[in-house]
Amino acid sequence: MLLLKRDTVRSAKMSDDDLACELAEGAGKALLALQRREPHDGKNPLGVVGDKRSQEYLRKALQQARPGDMVLSEEATDNPARLNADRVWIIDPLDGTREFSEGRGDWAVHVALWSAGELVTGAVALPRLDMVCSSARPGQVSAPHAPLRMAVSRSRAPELAAQVAGQIGAQLIPMGSAGYKVCAVASGEVDIYLHDGGQYEWDSAAPVAVARGAGLHASRIDGSPLRYNQPNPYLPDLLVCRPELSGALLRLIDETRLTSSRSKGNAGE
């Protein structure tokens, strides 16, 4: 975890790590000002405005600082030329749009850089906490909780997560943004984040970079590696957890999915 309170000038000389942090922080500050200024009645398009403003901020900033790089963003038309590029920034200008619109604090800004087949840096801004989680400056993960704590979506917690949590006696902790949940694992607030049910590369790229920087396990729920800058950016599931938990969790996930599949098959007979 890295707490940033600084004003910097974007420059071609700035390292990719520092740039990712500064971009996430700057977009987050702009979003925070918007959230505090506008009403939260559940009917205004606050999330839509936030998405557009943050996207424009990040687009201009990256064009200024890294004009030769490509960008994959949730809020921009995909350019297939990125598949042949050496460097691709993968961004989510506002992760947790619903939470942002409701005036909550569990939303984030994601900025990651992919190069030569790997995520090389990532930053997740948590503006309401005045914090940026950085892959380059990981913090210390505290001791595990007893019982274990599992972060899940507050609006659409997957059935698989509830089943696995029940078998290990873990407490479910509903949270908004995927970035917020991964940073909660990195900070030791929770021990596990299990998602199954639909995400895209921009939802997890920066959070996964942060998780890896902190020494956490990060993979698909079948244990396969997370791959980025793919032709189809759909990347539907994710497991981030303390490394010592990963083996047992992956085995339990596999057994739970197999049992569920057999039950559905029998029900259809």
C-alpha positions, 0 to 999 in steps of 0.5 A: 500500500502506498499513501500518496499526497503529492503534486507531480508533473507528467513527463516522459522521464517519469518511470512507468511505476510513478506514472501509473500511480500519478494517473490513478491518483489524479483521476481519482481526485477529479472523481472525488470532487465530482462525487462530493459536488453532485447529489446522490439520489439514485436517479442522476447519471453521476456514474456516467459523467464520472466514467466519461470525465475520468476516461478523458483525463486518463486519455489526455494524460497518457497521450502526453506522457506516453504518446507511442503506447496503446490503451485498452479501456472500458470506456473507449472503443477497442483498437485491434492494433494493440495486439501487435503493440509492445506496450499497452495501458489497461485502464478502468477509469471508474471501477465501481460505478454503482458505488460511486453513484450512490455516494459510497467509498468502495470505488477505484481507478485502475491503471496498469501497463502490459508489456511483452506478455506480462503486467509490468506495473499497476496502480489502484487509487482509492480516493475516499481513503486518500490512498493508492495501492501500487505494485511497485511499493507493496505493504506488509500483509498482516496475519490471517483472520480467524475465521478467514474473511472473504471479499465478495461483490455487494451486488452480485456475490457468486454462488461459488464464493458462498459455497466455498466460504461455507466449507472453510467457515469464512466470513463473507465481506461485501464490497464494491470495486474489484480494485477495492477488494484486491487492495483489501487483501493486500492490506490484510483487511480480508484474506481472500477475494473470489469472483466468478461471473463476469469481468474484463481485463480492465477490471482485474489488470491493475488489481492483479499487478498490485496483488502480485507485487504484494506477494499474493496468489492471483489466478483464474479460479481453475488455477490457470494464469491470467492473460492480458492484452488478448483479442477478446478482453473478457476475463470472467473469474479471479482468485486473489488470496494469501499464498498459503491458502491458494492450494487448498482453495483451488482444490476446493473450488474444483471440487465444488464446481464438479459437484455443482455440475453433477447436481445440475446434470442429475436434475436435468435427467 
